Amino acid sequence: MKQYMLLCSLILLVCSCKEDPEVIFTQAAVKKEEKKKSLSYLPFTQIELNDLGGFKPTGENWIIVGDVISDRKTKRTVTFSEGTGIILNKNDQEKEKNKNLYTPFEHGDIELELDVMVPVGSNSGLYFQGRYEVQIYDSWKVKKPKYVDMGGIYQRWDKEAPKGKEGYEGTSPRVNAAKAPGLWQHLKVIFHAAKFNKAGKKTKNAWFEEVWLNGVLVQENVELTGPTRGGGTNADEKPRGPLMIQGDHGPVAFKNIKYKLYEDNKLKISNLVRTEYKHSGKTIGNLDTIAKVSEEKAKVLSFSDVTSKRERKMVAFSGTLSVPKSGDYLFASQTTGIAELYLNKKKAFRFKGSRDEFGFNTVTLEKGNIPFTVVYNQHAPWARGCNLFVEGPEMKAYSLFEGVKKGAGEFDPLKGIIVEPKDKPVMQRSFVNHKDQKHTHAISVGTPQGVHYSYNLATGSLLKVWRGSFLNTTHMWLSRGFKQLGEPVGFAIAMHGDLEFAPLETENTPWPIPLPENKGFKQLGYELDASRMPTFSYQLGKTVITNTFTVPEGSRQLNKSITVSKGKNLWHKIADGENIKELPDNIYVVNNESYYVDLSGNELKATIRNIDGKDELLIKVPDGDSKINYSIIW
């Protein structure tokens, strides 16, 4: 029996905050002025893929190409076109002639980012220092990932152990964040090399600080007692070694390879003095004109004694910074009060923010000693906290404050208050972040099959889809709440999030955006079917549009069925991205978020157009009544 939620939904929309504007059709997209963003990290070193010159000489299985397409139904199959920007392992030689790929540089501690495409059933790996492997594998349909799966840290191997017990250690990813084969996936790895004393004796094991796959933290602080299988023995461990990409296990493609090499560089602090000021204002002002409450020598730089108490207080630390290497240094501050940093008696940084924001500033420093002062004004005792991080040449970002680790206190979507569907779908109203914009009239739907989505009720638009656990509501329900956001658990694919239907004067008319004065969009609410899956409805003028979503068993995809009643001169926007390619069988690949759109069951023909440097996938909707069906696969 259908349960109608129209009235409740309308009441919720009327009573909700009005951050989301009403929608109006305009015949020209109005571009928002982009705020100039501060640099949030120092630049990486890019491996140029114009030729193979960025690597040591290798086998004929490795080539530079301009584009790669993988058949998502045929094992270990790739096609490519000429060009530059992608390095492809064809894996088409006789087995012993499919060679691994090595960098000419050797590394100790390193931060590495790259994009990788894995065909169906294929296998590769990233060997840090040629010894410690992060696995690359087609793990799309795996429910419980193991060390052999994408993002896993491969096991070690003892060939002298009894048969069946040779493998040991190895670390599984926290979640399966792998995409469908043939899609570009993003890997980020922070690796620390083993440490040795002057006599060559190992004093500390190698470890992976972080492994991120498609924006999800899948490994954290994993220690390695020695090389993983294929990386040699303990006797082979050294302070440095080349990055190696496995080339003999199957075809694989890479692009956007970049890295940073780190040493144990730090800004050394000395001659530290702590000063407390008699000040209760909301600014800092000229310290020379403010009365001092106390001044004393200090052993550590820390505001913890201030931030741990609910009181107004302004404190400064002054001293000497020893700069180990000339170059650019990036300072990042996170504070709920006001913080200022002075270097060489000049203000280098001022930040007034909130606990979920960072302020950034880059300063060029010369090697040697310089005076510094950092000031924190905790003018609102109910909002407390101050951190200051620095990154520099061969220096990994770290906190200048004693006992603070970068990332400490950051939100972890796998922990906290998790809403999980069991035998029926679950719907949860919340604010939803989409492409750095908070949507207040949003609802998220979780299914027992583990495929979930968020939908914008204010514009009738699909915002994001994901698979895994459903929704983290910690920011909504813990204590008084914070940001009121429902956060996907696991990696999410962001859809375009714009209006999904609009009239266009010509095929080249820019897609319209919502404007506040609209009176043409009317939300009609949603209704539940017998399984409690919702169908959403809204009205554009005289046209009524419904959206129904279903999830097939055993796959990571969301089926979308749209009905249009009394349509007139409408277009439907399915996707946009940096580029969209048509594949056989009416399937398209969208290469910003990197997902497939399967239109094979649809009678209407889609069109790819490029507007302002961005591809859009559109369908011209016939006048009258019509249906549009397609699947989103990732």
C-alpha positions as CSV (number, residue, x, y, z in Angstrom):
1,M,0.0,0.0,0.0
2,K,1.4,3.3,-1.0
3,Q,2.1,5.9,1.7
4,Y,1.8,9.5,0.7
5,M,4.1,12.0,2.3
6,L,3.2,15.0,0.2
7,L,1.8,17.2,2.9
8,C,4.6,16.5,5.4
9,S,7.2,17.1,2.7
10,L,5.7,20.5,1.8
11,I,5.4,21.6,5.4
12,L,9.1,20.7,5.9
13,L,10.1,22.7,2.8
14,V,8.1,25.8,3.9
15,C,9.4,25.7,7.4
16,S,13.1,25.0,6.5
17,C,15.8,27.7,6.3
18,K,15.9,29.5,3.0
19,E,19.6,29.1,2.0
20,D,18.6,27.3,-1.2
21,P,17.1,29.9,-3.7
22,E,14.0,29.2,-5.6
23,V,14.5,28.2,-9.2
24,I,14.0,30.4,-12.3
25,F,14.8,29.6,-15.9
26,T,17.2,32.0,-17.5
27,Q,18.6,31.7,-21.0
28,A,22.1,32.4,-19.9
29,A,24.0,30.8,-17.1
30,V,25.1,33.3,-14.5
31,K,28.6,32.6,-13.3
32,K,29.4,33.2,-9.7
33,E,32.5,35.2,-9.1
34,E,35.2,32.8,-7.8
35,K,37.0,33.9,-4.7
36,K,40.7,33.8,-4.9
37,K,41.8,30.8,-2.9
38,S,45.0,30.7,-0.9
39,L,47.5,28.0,-1.7
40,S,46.7,25.1,0.7
41,Y,49.8,23.1,0.0
42,L,53.2,23.6,-1.6
43,P,53.6,22.4,-5.2
44,F,54.4,18.7,-6.0
45,T,57.0,17.6,-8.5
46,Q,55.2,16.4,-11.6
47,I,56.5,13.4,-13.7
48,E,55.9,14.6,-17.2
49,L,54.4,12.0,-19.5
50,N,55.4,13.4,-22.9
51,D,57.8,10.4,-23.2
52,L,59.3,7.7,-21.1
53,G,62.2,10.0,-20.0
54,G,60.8,10.3,-16.5
55,F,61.6,6.6,-15.9
56,K,64.5,4.3,-16.2
57,P,64.8,2.3,-19.5
58,T,62.2,-0.5,-19.4
59,G,60.4,-3.1,-21.6
60,E,58.3,-2.6,-24.7
61,N,55.1,-3.2,-22.6
62,W,55.3,0.5,-21.4
63,I,54.2,3.3,-23.8
64,I,53.0,6.9,-23.7
65,V,49.5,7.4,-25.1
66,G,46.9,10.2,-25.3
67,D,43.8,8.2,-24.2
68,V,42.8,4.8,-22.9
69,I,39.5,3.0,-22.9
70,S,38.9,-0.3,-21.2
71,D,36.1,-2.7,-22.1
72,R,34.3,-3.1,-18.8
73,K,33.0,-6.6,-19.7
74,T,36.2,-8.2,-21.2
75,K,39.1,-9.2,-19.0
76,R,42.4,-7.3,-19.2
77,T,41.4,-5.4,-22.4
78,V,42.5,-1.9,-23.3
79,T,42.5,0.2,-26.4
80,F,44.4,3.4,-26.7
81,S,45.0,6.4,-29.0
82,E,48.2,8.3,-29.8
83,G,49.2,11.3,-27.8
84,T,50.8,12.2,-24.5
85,G,49.8,12.5,-20.8
86,I,49.2,8.8,-20.0
87,I,51.6,5.9,-19.4
88,L,50.2,2.5,-20.3
89,N,51.4,-0.9,-19.5
90,K,50.0,-3.0,-22.4
91,N,51.2,-6.2,-20.7
92,D,51.3,-7.7,-24.2
93,Q,54.8,-9.2,-24.3
94,E,55.9,-12.7,-23.4
95,K,55.7,-12.9,-19.6
96,E,59.4,-12.5,-18.9
97,K,59.5,-9.5,-21.3
98,N,56.7,-7.5,-19.4
99,K,59.0,-5.4,-17.3
100,N,58.5,-3.3,-14.2
101,L,58.9,0.5,-14.3
102,Y,61.4,2.3,-12.1
103,T,61.9,6.0,-11.3
104,P,65.4,7.4,-11.8
105,F,65.2,9.1,-8.4
106,E,65.4,7.3,-5.1
107,H,63.3,8.3,-2.2
108,G,63.1,8.0,1.6
109,D,59.9,9.6,3.0
110,I,57.6,10.5,0.1
111,E,54.1,11.7,-0.6
112,L,52.7,10.4,-3.9
113,E,49.5,11.1,-5.8
114,L,48.4,9.7,-9.1
115,D,45.4,8.5,-11.1
116,V,45.2,4.9,-12.2
117,M,42.9,2.9,-14.5
118,V,42.5,-0.8,-13.9
119,P,40.9,-3.0,-16.6
120,V,38.6,-5.9,-15.6
121,G,40.5,-8.6,-13.7
122,S,43.8,-6.8,-13.9
123,N,46.5,-6.4,-11.3
124,S,49.5,-4.2,-10.5
125,G,51.2,-2.6,-7.6
126,L,53.1,0.4,-6.3
127,Y,56.4,-0.7,-4.7
128,F,57.8,2.1,-2.5
129,Q,61.6,2.0,-2.5
130,G,61.0,-1.1,-4.7
131,R,60.2,-3.0,-1.5
132,Y,56.8,-2.2,0.1
133,E,53.7,-2.7,-2.0
134,V,50.4,-0.9,-2.1
135,Q,48.1,-3.2,-4.2
136,I,46.4,-2.1,-7.4
137,Y,43.6,-4.5,-8.3
138,D,40.1,-4.8,-9.9
139,S,38.2,-5.1,-6.6
140,W,34.9,-3.5,-7.7
141,K,32.6,-6.3,-6.7
142,V,34.4,-7.3,-3.5
143,K,32.3,-7.0,-0.4
144,K,34.9,-7.5,2.3
145,P,38.3,-6.3,1.0
146,K,41.6,-8.1,1.9
147,Y,45.2,-7.2,1.6
148,V,45.1,-8.4,-2.1
149,D,42.5,-5.8,-3.0
150,M,42.8,-2.2,-4.2
151,G,44.5,-0.1,-1.6
152,G,45.6,-3.1,0.4
153,I,49.2,-3.4,1.8
154,Y,50.5,-6.7,0.5
155,Q,51.5,-9.5,2.8
156,R,55.1,-10.5,3.5
157,W,56.3,-14.0,2.5
158,D,58.4,-16.6,4.1
159,K,59.2,-19.3,1.6
160,E,60.7,-21.5,4.4
161,A,57.4,-21.6,6.3
162,P,55.1,-24.7,6.0
163,K,53.0,-24.8,2.8
164,G,49.9,-22.6,3.1
165,K,51.5,-20.5,5.8
166,E,54.2,-18.7,3.9
167,G,52.2,-15.4,3.8
168,Y,51.9,-13.2,6.9
169,E,51.1,-9.7,7.9
170,G,49.4,-7.8,5.1
171,T,46.7,-5.1,5.8
172,S,43.2,-4.9,4.3
173,P,41.7,-1.6,3.4
174,R,39.3,-0.2,6.0
175,V,36.6,-0.1,3.3
176,N,36.3,-1.1,-0.4
177,A,36.6,2.3,-2.1
178,A,37.5,0.8,-5.5
179,K,35.6,2.0,-8.6
180,A,34.4,0.0,-11.6
181,P,37.1,-1.3,-13.9
182,G,37.9,1.1,-16.7
183,L,37.3,4.2,-14.6
184,W,40.1,6.6,-13.4
185,Q,40.8,6.2,-9.7
186,H,42.8,8.5,-7.5
187,L,45.5,7.2,-5.1
188,K,47.3,9.3,-2.5
189,V,50.0,7.7,-0.3
190,I,52.3,9.1,2.5
191,F,55.1,6.6,3.1
192,H,58.0,6.8,5.6
193,A,61.2,4.9,5.0
194,A,62.9,2.6,7.6
195,K,65.5,4.5,9.6
196,F,69.1,3.3,10.3
197,N,71.9,4.5,12.6
198,K,75.4,5.3,11.4
199,A,76.4,1.7,11.7
200,G,73.6,0.7,9.3
201,K,71.5,-1.0,11.9
202,K,67.7,-0.5,11.5
203,T,66.3,1.7,14.3
204,K,62.7,2.1,13.0
205,N,60.5,0.2,10.7
206,A,59.1,1.6,7.5
207,W,55.4,2.6,7.7
208,F,52.5,3.9,5.6
209,E,51.1,7.0,7.4
210,E,48.1,7.2,5.1
211,V,46.7,5.6,1.9
212,W,43.8,7.4,0.3
213,L,41.7,5.8,-2.5
214,N,39.1,7.9,-4.3
215,G,39.1,10.4,-1.4
216,V,38.6,7.7,1.3
217,L,41.3,7.0,3.9
218,V,41.8,3.2,3.5
219,Q,45.0,2.7,5.5
220,E,46.4,4.6,8.4
221,N,49.7,4.2,10.4
222,V,50.6,0.7,9.1
223,E,54.0,-0.5,10.2
224,L,56.0,-2.9,8.0
225,T,58.5,-5.2,9.7
226,G,60.2,-5.8,6.3
227,P,59.6,-5.8,2.6
228,T,56.3,-7.2,1.3
229,R,56.2,-10.2,-1.1
230,G,58.2,-9.5,-4.2
231,G,60.1,-6.6,-2.5
232,G,63.1,-8.7,-1.3
233,T,64.2,-9.6,2.2
234,N,65.0,-7.8,5.3
235,A,68.6,-7.7,4.2
236,D,67.5,-5.6,1.2
237,E,66.1,-2.7,3.3
238,K,68.0,0.5,2.9
239,P,67.3,4.2,3.6
240,R,66.4,4.9,0.0
241,G,65.2,3.2,-3.2
242,P,63.3,3.9,-6.4
243,L,59.6,3.9,-6.8
244,M,58.6,0.8,-8.8
245,I,55.4,0.1,-10.7
246,Q,54.6,-3.5,-11.3
247,G,54.4,-4.4,-15.0
248,D,54.1,-8.1,-15.3
249,H,50.7,-8.9,-13.8
250,G,48.3,-7.2,-16.2
251,P,47.5,-4.0,-18.2
252,V,47.2,-0.8,-16.2
253,A,47.4,3.0,-17.0
254,F,48.6,6.0,-15.0
255,K,48.4,9.7,-15.3
256,N,48.9,12.9,-13.2
257,I,51.8,11.3,-11.3
258,K,53.3,13.8,-8.8
259,Y,55.3,13.5,-5.6
260,K,57.1,15.3,-2.8
261,L,60.3,14.0,-1.2
262,Y,60.7,14.6,2.6
263,E,63.6,14.7,4.9
264,D,63.6,15.1,8.7
265,N,63.6,18.9,8.3
266,K,61.9,21.0,11.1
267,L,61.8,24.6,12.1
268,K,63.8,24.5,15.4
269,I,62.4,26.8,18.2
270,S,64.7,28.3,20.8
271,N,64.7,31.3,23.3
272,L,61.0,30.8,23.9
273,V,59.1,33.4,26.0
274,R,55.4,33.3,27.0
275,T,53.6,36.6,27.5
276,E,50.0,37.0,28.7
277,Y,48.3,40.3,28.0
278,K,45.5,42.2,29.8
279,H,43.1,42.3,26.8
280,S,39.4,41.4,26.3
281,G,38.7,42.8,22.8
282,K,37.9,41.0,19.6
283,T,41.1,42.1,17.9
284,I,44.8,41.8,18.8
285,G,46.1,45.3,18.2
286,N,49.6,46.6,18.8
287,L,51.3,44.4,21.5
288,D,53.6,47.2,22.5
289,T,50.7,49.3,23.8
290,I,48.9,46.5,25.7
291,A,49.6,45.9,29.4
292,K,51.2,42.5,30.3
293,V,49.8,40.2,32.9
294,S,52.8,38.0,33.0
295,E,56.0,37.1,31.1
296,E,58.2,34.1,31.6
297,K,60.5,31.7,29.8
298,A,58.8,28.6,28.3
299,K,60.0,25.2,27.3
300,V,57.3,24.3,24.8
301,L,55.1,26.2,22.3
302,S,51.5,25.4,23.3
303,F,48.2,27.2,23.9
304,S,46.6,24.1,25.5
305,D,46.5,25.8,28.9
306,V,44.4,28.6,27.3
307,T,42.1,26.5,25.1
308,S,41.3,24.0,27.9
309,K,39.5,26.7,29.9
310,R,36.3,28.6,29.2
311,E,37.8,32.1,29.7
312,R,38.9,35.1,27.7
313,K,42.6,35.3,27.3
314,M,45.3,36.6,25.0
315,V,48.7,35.0,25.0
316,A,51.8,35.3,22.8
317,F,55.0,33.3,22.4
318,S,58.2,34.9,21.1
319,G,61.5,33.3,20.3
320,T,63.9,32.2,17.5
321,L,63.1,30.0,14.5
322,S,66.0,28.1,12.9
323,V,65.2,27.7,9.2
324,P,67.0,24.6,7.8
325,K,66.8,25.5,4.1
326,S,66.0,28.5,2.0
327,G,62.7,28.5,0.1
328,D,58.9,28.9,0.4
329,Y,57.2,27.9,3.7
330,L,53.5,27.5,3.9
331,F,51.8,28.3,7.2
332,A,48.3,27.1,8.0
333,S,46.2,28.2,10.9
334,Q,43.1,26.7,12.4
335,T,41.5,28.8,15.2
336,T,38.2,29.7,16.7
337,G,39.6,33.0,17.9
338,I,42.2,35.3,16.2
339,A,45.8,34.3,15.5
340,E,48.7,36.3,14.2
341,L,52.2,35.2,13.2
342,Y,55.1,37.6,13.0
343,L,58.4,36.6,11.2
344,N,61.4,39.0,11.3
345,K,59.1,41.5,13.1
346,K,56.7,41.6,10.2
347,K,53.2,40.3,10.2
348,A,53.2,37.2,8.1
349,F,49.8,35.8,8.9
350,R,46.5,36.7,10.4
351,F,43.5,34.3,10.6
352,K,40.1,34.7,12.1
353,G,38.0,31.6,11.5
354,S,36.1,28.7,12.9
355,R,37.0,25.2,14.0
356,D,36.4,23.6,10.5
357,E,38.4,26.3,8.5
358,F,42.0,26.8,7.7
359,G,43.8,30.0,6.7
360,F,47.0,29.7,4.6
361,N,49.9,32.0,3.7
362,T,53.2,31.3,1.9
363,V,56.3,33.1,3.1
364,T,59.8,32.9,1.5
365,L,62.5,32.4,4.2
366,E,66.3,32.3,4.0
367,K,68.3,29.7,5.8
368,G,69.3,30.8,9.3
369,N,67.8,32.2,12.5
370,I,64.9,34.6,12.6
371,P,62.8,36.1,15.4
372,F,59.1,35.1,15.6
373,T,56.0,35.8,17.6
374,V,52.7,34.0,17.5
375,V,49.7,35.5,19.2
376,Y,46.3,33.9,20.1
377,N,43.3,35.9,21.3
378,Q,40.6,33.6,22.7
379,H,37.9,36.3,22.9
380,A,34.9,33.9,22.9
381,P,35.4,31.3,25.7
382,W,32.7,29.0,24.3
383,A,34.7,28.7,21.0
384,R,38.3,27.6,21.8
385,G,41.1,26.2,19.8
386,C,44.3,27.3,17.9
387,N,46.7,25.3,15.7
388,L,49.6,26.4,13.5
389,F,51.1,24.1,10.9
390,V,54.0,24.6,8.6
391,E,55.3,22.9,5.4
392,G,58.5,23.7,3.6
393,P,61.3,22.5,1.3
394,E,61.7,18.7,1.9
395,M,59.6,19.3,5.1
396,K,56.3,17.5,5.6
397,A,53.5,19.6,7.1
398,Y,53.5,19.4,10.9
399,S,52.3,21.4,13.9
400,L,54.6,24.0,15.5
401,F,52.6,23.4,18.7
402,E,53.8,20.8,21.1
403,G,51.8,17.5,21.0
404,V,49.6,18.3,18.1
405,K,49.5,16.1,15.0
406,K,48.2,17.2,11.7
407,G,44.7,15.8,11.2
408,A,44.1,15.4,14.9
409,G,40.5,15.9,15.6
410,E,39.5,15.8,12.0
411,F,36.2,14.2,11.2
412,D,36.3,10.5,10.3
413,P,33.2,9.3,8.4
414,L,33.7,5.7,9.6
415,K,33.4,6.7,13.3
416,G,30.6,8.3,15.2
417,I,26.8,8.1,14.9
418,I,26.1,5.9,11.8
419,V,22.6,5.4,10.4
420,E,22.5,2.0,8.7
421,P,19.6,0.5,6.7
422,K,18.8,-3.1,7.6
423,D,15.9,-4.8,5.9
424,K,14.2,-1.6,4.5
425,P,15.3,1.7,2.9
426,V,16.0,4.6,5.3
427,M,15.4,8.3,4.5
428,Q,17.2,11.0,6.4
429,R,16.7,14.8,6.1
430,S,19.8,16.9,6.7
431,F,22.0,19.5,5.2
432,V,24.2,18.1,2.5
433,N,27.5,19.5,1.2
434,H,27.9,19.3,-2.6
435,K,30.9,20.9,-4.4
436,D,31.5,23.2,-1.4
437,Q,27.9,24.4,-1.2
438,K,25.6,23.5,1.6
439,H,22.1,22.4,0.5
440,T,19.5,22.8,3.3
441,H,16.5,21.2,1.5
442,A,18.1,17.8,1.0
443,I,17.3,14.2,1.8
444,S,19.5,11.1,1.7
445,V,18.2,7.6,1.0
446,G,19.9,4.5,2.1
447,T,19.1,1.0,0.9
448,P,19.8,-2.5,2.3
449,Q,21.7,-3.3,-0.9
450,G,24.4,-0.8,0.2
451,V,23.8,1.8,-2.6
452,H,22.8,5.2,-1.4
453,Y,22.1,8.7,-2.7
454,S,21.4,12.3,-1.7
455,Y,18.7,14.4,-3.5
456,N,18.0,18.1,-3.5
457,L,14.3,18.7,-2.9
458,A,14.6,22.4,-3.7
459,T,15.7,21.8,-7.3
460,G,14.7,18.1,-8.0
461,S,18.4,17.2,-8.5
462,L,20.5,14.2,-7.7
463,L,23.5,15.4,-5.7
464,K,25.7,12.4,-4.9
465,V,25.7,8.6,-4.9
466,W,27.8,6.1,-2.9
467,R,28.1,2.5,-1.8
468,G,29.0,1.0,1.6
469,S,27.6,2.2,4.9
470,F,24.9,4.9,4.7
471,L,25.1,8.1,6.7
472,N,27.2,9.6,9.5
473,T,25.0,11.9,11.5
474,T,27.5,12.9,14.2
475,H,27.5,16.5,13.1
476,M,23.7,16.5,13.4
477,W,23.0,14.6,16.6
478,L,26.1,14.8,18.9
479,S,25.5,17.3,21.7
480,R,24.1,20.5,20.1
481,G,25.2,19.4,16.6
482,F,27.8,21.1,14.3
483,K,27.2,22.1,10.7
484,Q,24.1,19.8,10.7
485,L,25.5,17.8,7.9
486,G,24.7,14.2,6.9
487,E,28.0,12.8,5.7
488,P,28.3,9.8,3.3
489,V,30.2,6.8,4.8
490,G,32.7,5.8,2.2
491,F,33.5,7.5,-1.1
492,A,30.8,9.4,-2.9
493,I,30.4,10.4,-6.6
494,A,29.2,14.0,-7.0
495,M,26.7,14.5,-9.8
496,H,26.3,17.8,-11.5
497,G,23.7,19.0,-8.9
498,D,22.3,21.7,-11.3
499,L,18.7,21.9,-12.5
500,E,18.0,18.6,-14.3
501,F,15.4,20.0,-16.7
502,A,15.3,23.3,-18.5
503,P,14.2,24.9,-21.8
504,L,17.0,26.0,-24.1
505,E,16.6,28.4,-27.0
506,T,19.3,26.6,-29.1
507,E,21.6,23.6,-28.6
508,N,24.4,26.1,-27.7
509,T,22.4,28.0,-25.0
510,P,24.3,27.8,-21.7
511,W,22.6,25.7,-19.0
512,P,20.6,27.9,-16.7
513,I,21.2,28.1,-12.9
514,P,18.7,28.8,-10.1
515,L,18.0,32.4,-9.3
516,P,16.2,33.8,-6.2
517,E,13.2,35.3,-8.0
518,N,11.9,32.1,-9.5
519,K,8.2,31.2,-9.2
520,G,8.1,28.4,-11.7
521,F,9.4,25.5,-9.6
522,K,7.0,23.7,-7.3
523,Q,8.0,20.8,-5.1
524,L,5.3,18.1,-5.0
525,G,6.9,15.9,-2.3
526,Y,7.4,12.2,-2.5
527,E,5.6,8.9,-2.0
528,L,6.7,5.5,-0.9
529,D,6.1,2.2,-2.6
530,A,5.6,-1.1,-0.8
531,S,9.3,-1.5,-0.2
532,R,9.6,2.1,1.2
533,M,11.6,3.4,-1.8
534,P,10.5,7.0,-2.6
535,T,9.4,8.6,-5.8
536,F,10.0,12.3,-5.9
537,S,7.8,14.7,-7.9
538,Y,7.9,18.4,-8.8
539,Q,6.4,20.8,-11.3
540,L,7.9,23.2,-13.8
541,G,5.2,25.4,-15.1
542,K,2.6,22.9,-16.4
543,T,5.1,20.0,-16.6
544,V,5.2,17.4,-13.9
545,I,8.4,15.4,-13.5
546,T,8.9,12.3,-11.3
547,N,12.2,10.6,-10.2
548,T,12.3,7.0,-9.1
549,F,15.5,5.3,-8.1
550,T,16.1,1.5,-7.8
551,V,19.1,-0.6,-6.9
552,P,19.8,-3.9,-8.7
553,E,21.1,-6.7,-6.5
554,G,24.8,-7.4,-6.5
555,S,26.1,-4.4,-8.3
556,R,27.3,-0.9,-7.6
557,Q,24.9,1.1,-9.6
558,L,21.8,3.3,-9.3
559,N,19.0,3.0,-11.8
560,K,17.1,6.2,-12.5
561,S,13.6,6.3,-14.0
562,I,12.1,9.7,-15.0
563,T,8.6,10.4,-16.2
564,V,7.7,13.7,-17.9
565,S,4.1,14.8,-18.2
566,K,3.0,17.6,-20.5
567,G,6.6,18.5,-21.4
568,K,7.3,21.4,-23.7
569,N,10.7,22.4,-25.2
570,L,12.6,20.8,-22.4
571,W,16.1,19.4,-22.2
572,H,17.4,17.0,-19.6
573,K,21.0,17.3,-18.2
574,I,22.4,13.9,-17.2
575,A,26.0,14.8,-16.5
576,D,28.9,17.3,-16.9
577,G,32.6,16.9,-16.6
578,E,36.0,17.8,-18.0
579,N,35.3,15.4,-20.8
580,I,32.6,12.9,-21.6
581,K,33.2,10.0,-24.1
582,E,30.7,7.8,-25.8
583,L,31.5,4.1,-25.6
584,P,29.8,1.2,-27.5
585,D,26.2,0.1,-26.5
586,N,25.0,3.7,-25.7
587,I,27.3,3.9,-22.6
588,Y,29.1,7.1,-21.6
589,V,32.1,7.7,-19.3
590,V,32.2,11.0,-17.4
591,N,35.8,11.9,-16.5
592,N,35.7,14.4,-13.7
593,E,34.2,12.2,-11.0
594,S,34.8,9.3,-13.3
595,Y,31.7,7.2,-13.6
596,Y,29.6,5.5,-16.3
597,V,26.1,6.4,-17.5
598,D,24.4,3.5,-19.2
599,L,21.7,4.6,-21.6
600,S,21.4,1.2,-23.3
601,G,17.7,0.8,-22.1
602,N,16.7,4.2,-23.3
603,E,15.1,5.1,-26.6
604,L,16.1,8.7,-26.6
605,K,19.5,9.7,-28.0
606,A,21.9,11.7,-25.8
607,T,24.0,14.6,-27.1
608,I,27.5,15.6,-25.9
609,R,28.2,19.3,-26.1
610,N,31.0,21.6,-24.9
611,I,30.1,24.8,-23.1
612,D,32.8,27.1,-21.6
613,G,35.4,24.3,-21.7
614,K,33.2,21.7,-20.0
615,D,31.4,18.7,-21.6
616,E,27.7,18.2,-20.9
617,L,25.6,15.1,-21.6
618,L,22.0,16.2,-22.6
619,I,18.8,14.6,-23.9
620,K,16.2,16.6,-25.9
621,V,12.9,15.7,-24.3
622,P,10.0,15.1,-26.7
623,D,6.9,17.3,-26.1
624,G,4.1,15.7,-24.3
625,D,4.5,12.6,-22.1
626,S,7.8,10.7,-22.1
627,K,10.1,8.4,-20.0
628,I,13.9,8.5,-19.6
629,N,15.7,5.5,-18.0
630,Y,19.4,5.1,-17.4
631,S,21.9,3.7,-14.8
632,I,24.8,5.4,-13.0
633,I,27.7,3.0,-12.4
634,W,30.9,3.7,-10.5
